[in-house]
Amino acid sequence: MSVAFVFPGQGSQKVGMGRELSEAFAESKAVFAAADAALGESMSGLCFDGPEADLQLTANTQPAILTASIAALRALEARGVAAPAWVAGHSLGEYSALVAAGALSFADAVRTVRRRGQYMQEAVPVGVGAMAAILMLDTAAIEEACREAAQGEAVSAANINCPGQVVIAGHAAAVDRASEACKARGARRAVRLPVSAPFHCSLMQPAQDRLAADLAALAFADPRMPLLNNVDAAAVRSADGCRDGLVRQVSGAVRWQQSLEKLAAEGVDTFVEIGPGTVLSGLVKKTLKSARVLNVEDPKSLEAAVAALAGVA
């Protein structure tokens, strides 16, 4: 068995996430306390009790998911589960993956993703940008539709999630034009997403520039195990490579399908989603039919994962 730990991104948040882990495991409780200390506010209270409207704000969502994910990870590690062969994370989840690999401290990560969320929200005025999910059309046809629909505006593939599911982002009118062009090419559906900004496209360049300065000031270490990064769907083994990938992913596409296919080619057959929800578990199943998929988000799923991973060296 070759294992990869994978960490979710924005969209997996829910009020109550991490509460049961925090109540059951000292290791998880300590992570929430560390987040509260690093941010100077109650991130634990936001995760456990909401309110929902506050949790959905991008500047809150990002540190909240990171915290809940690392709380789950520390509980898993404390149960004696062996280190994975690889780590990866979807967008924001790449920060969780780097904390798991020892490349970035948790306190630095949680403070940085708070600012990342602010920068991404402030990069584009509300209503100017949009994102849409394109279902059941191949990526090459979607990219062609985006080029045709741009007409001087920005629109491109933002999240290549799994076969048949690609999210596009850019100027709102261009996203609508590209959605129609995708349907004309045979897409089953094109669905506008309820997001506050057009993530992972060229409109995020101002946020990328601001974040680059923050990341340049942080201490990174070489990861203990390789990271499969989003922006290149490539293995990263150096501190500088980790930092560079985090910078470029802000305006670059999340190449999640390609990342999973690369991990499978490297021999990974077991994926453990660590953090709230099971979004990534679904994407793994749709991309790699024979993969074994586990998740850890509460004591029950933790117990099942520990049993399934018993004996992995």
N, C-alpha and C positions, 0 to 999 in steps of 0.2 A: 504494500500500500504506500503510495506517494501522496502526501497531503499538501494542499494549499489552504491557507486561511484567507478569506475574502471579507471585505468590510463594506457596508452599505453607504450610500450617499443620500443627498437631500431627497425627500419624498417618503422616507421610511419612518419619519418621526411620528410619535403618538403620545398623548398625555398618559402618564403612568409608566413609561418605559424605564426600565432599570430598577423600579421600586422593589420588586420581589427579590432581585439579586442583592440589592443593598441591604435588605432586611435579613437575608439568609447568610450572606458571606461578608466577613470583615474586609476581604480584599476589594470587593466591589464598593463597599461603603467608603473605604479610604479613597477611591478614585473620585467619587462625588465630592468628598471633602476637599480633595486637592483641586478640583475644578472651581469650587466655591472660593478657595483661597487665591487661586491664580487670577480669577476674574473680579474678585472683590464684590461678588453678589451671589445670590442663591441659584446656581445652575441646577442643583439637586431639586429645589422646590419647583422650578420651571418644568423639569422632566417629569416629576412625580404628580404635580397638581395643576400644571398649566398656569394661566388659562390658555386654551387652544389658540386663541388669536395671537398671543404673545409668542407661543412656541413656533407658529408658522412664519414669523418674521425671519428673513434670511440670516440676519446677524445673530439671531438666537438659535435658529434651527441647526446651523453648522456646528457650533460648540456643543450643543445638546446631543446631537447624534454621535459626535466623536466621544463624548464622555460616556454615554450609554454603551458604546461599542467597547471601549477600553475597560469599563467595569465588567462587562461580560468576559472579555479576554483574561483579565487578572484572575477571575474566579476559575476559569478553565485551566489556566497555568497552575494554579494552586492545587488542583486535583491531580497533578502529576502527568498531564498529557504532554507528550514529546513535542518539541519545537517542529513547526512545519518545514517542508522543503522550500516552499515559496510563500510569498505574501502578495496580495493585490487588493486594490480598493477602487470603488466606482466613484470617480470625481473626488468629492470631499473625502470619501473613504480611503483615498491614497494616504492621507495624513494619519489615519488610524493604522494603516498597514506599516507606515514608517515608524510609528511609536512601537508597534508590535515587534519590528525588526531591530529596535534599539538605535535607529538612525536619528531620531528626534525625540526630545524629552516631551512628556505629556504636557507639562505646564507651558512650554513654548508652543506646542501644537494647539492647545486650546485657546491661548491668547491670539495666535496667528489666524485661526479660522474665524474667530469673532471679527477681526478686521477684514478678512477675506470676504465674509458675508456683507459687511458694510460697503466695501469697495465695489463689489459686484452689483449691489442694489443701487449705488449712487452713479454707476457708470452710464446708465441709460434712464432717462425720465420715464416714469410709469406711463404705460400706454404706447410708447414709441416702438418698443420691441415686442416679440411674441415667440412662442415655441409651439410646434405641432407634432404629434405622433403620426407617422406614416406607416400603415400596416399592410403587409403582404406585397411589397415591391422591393426588388433587389437594389442594393446600395448604389450601383453604377447608374441605374435609371433615375434614382432620386437625386444624385449629384448632377446629372444632366438636366433634370427638371429645375433644380436650383439655379444653375447657370443661365438657363433660358428665362427664368422668372426674375432675375435680379434687377435688370433694367436700371443699373446704376446704384441700386441699394444693396444691402448685405442680406444674404440668406445662404445657409449651408447646412450640411449634416453636422449635428452637434453631439448626438449620442447614438452610436451604432451598437445597439444592445444585444440583439440576437437575430437569427434569421427571421425576417418578416416584421421586425420592429426597429425602426430608425426614427429618431427625433430630429427635426430641423429647427433652426433658430435664426433670427435676424430682424430686420425692420418688419413691422406688423403687416404692411401691405404686401411686401415681398414674400413673407411667409404664406399669406393667403393665396397669392398668385402661384407659388410653388406647390401648395397643396392641391390646387385645381390641376396644375400640370401633372402632378403625380397621379391623380385620379384618372386623368386622360390616358396615362400610360399603363393603367391597370391596377393601381393601388386599391385595396378593398375599402379602406377608410383613411381619412385625414382628419385628425381630431385636435383642435386647439387645446393646449394645456393651461390649467389655472396657475400660472407661475407669475412671479413679480418682475422678472427680468429675462432677457434672452441670453441664457448662459451658453458658454462654449462656442462663441462665434466671434467674428472680428470686432463687433461692437463692445466686447469686453476688454479691448486693448487698454483703455485708461485704468481699469482695475488691475490688469496684469502689470502695468508699469508701477503702480503704487505698491502692489504686493511684492514685486521683485526687490524693491528697496528693503522691505521688512525681512524677506527671506535671506538677503545678503548679510544681514546683521546677526542671523541665528547660527548657532553651532550645530552642525550636522556631523554624524559619524558614518562610517561605512556600515551598511546593514549587515546584520548577523546571517541573514539568508537573503537570496536575491529577491528583489521587487520586480514584478511585471507591471510596467507603468502604463498609464492611460494613453498618453499623447503619441507614443511610438509603438505601443504593444510590444515592448522590448524589455529584455532583462537589464536591470540596473544593479550594479554592485559597488558603486562608489558614493561617497558623501556628496561630491559635486554633482554627480548624475542625479541623485535624489532631489537636490535643490533645483536643478535646471528643469527637471520634469514638472515640478510643482509650479514653476513660473509659467512654462509654456502651455500647461493644461488649461489655464484660465480662458484663453481664447481658442484653444485647440479642441478638436473633437475627442470625446471619450470613446476609445476603440475597444469596447468591452468584448464584443464577439471575437475580435481578433486576439485579444488578450487570453480569453478562455481557450481558443484553439491553439495558441502558442503553448499554454501551460499543459494542455493535453499532449502536444507533440514532445514536450519535455518529460513526459511520463506521469504527470499528475493524474490520478484516477479518483481522488476523494477531495471534495471541496467542503469546507466548513465555513458557513456564513456566520459571522460574529457581530452581533448588534441587533437593533430593533428590526422586526419584520422579516419577511422571506422573499423580498423582491429578487435578490441575486440568485437565490436557490431556484426560482422559476426560470431565470435567464440561463442558468447552467443547464437545467434539464432540457430547455428548448435548443441549446447549442450543441450539447454533448450528450447524446442519448444514453450512453453506457456509463456515464459518470455516477459516482456515489455522492449524494448530497446530504449534508447534515447542517443543523443550525443551532446557535446558542443565543437565546434572548431572555431566558428565565430559568429558574431552578430545574423545571421538568425537562426542558430541551437540553440543558447543560448535562443533566444526569444521563440522558440518552446518548449524547455525543461522547461523553467520557467512556461509556460502556462500548460504544462502537469503535472508539479509537484505542481501546485497551490493547497493549502489546505492540503498538507501533513504535519502532525504535528510531 
